[in-house]
């Protein structure tokens, strides 16, 4: 006979907002817009716990995710679709009023170098989470971090065209319902076009010359990059209903500190 101690009354009857597993790794396959991606996300999977229950059945959280993903390694249209299926599967095994699942992973994509037109693979960081709550539609939050660069316009204007350059990180985080969440590729495109120039893993000499010229022709403060991300997002996703947050972080080359700028914008599908 199995004794479910999780169902006993706790000593202190206090409701907990999130109980679950963290830093669990898994494997999944998605295919969207004709592109297939193999991902190994780090997973955080939590549900709320009523005040009158001692604990959750942790194995059921992992079991729900594993059973969905292990369906002959099915290919899913999106990370969001997979997360919805996992949360729905858990609701059949374990009661909860609010559940959340978050994936953190590296996302690879191919682009061509600007002058030599050689193919190069780039990688950015993605965090994607889905919330299932009683009486509400599934909501998603997706954050993408992309590396670019900046050139200081203030130093250039006061130093006969000489200035400092640095790598920068642009972040875009969107929140919305399933049908309004953009693709990772579209989010990456919005961020990359917001820098002084894009960065590339592979550059031949002719590419280096072109990128350097692009940077100096387009000097930007970190504030400019942040505003560019917001404006480009507004134009790209104006037909969607989204809350969007942008951050630009400049990894300063002549200082020992970084500088940041943050902002928010909302589109209403108009």
Order of alpha helices (4+ residues) and beta strands (2+ residues): beta-beta-beta-beta-alpha-beta-alpha-beta-beta-beta-alpha-beta-alpha-beta-alpha-alpha-beta-beta
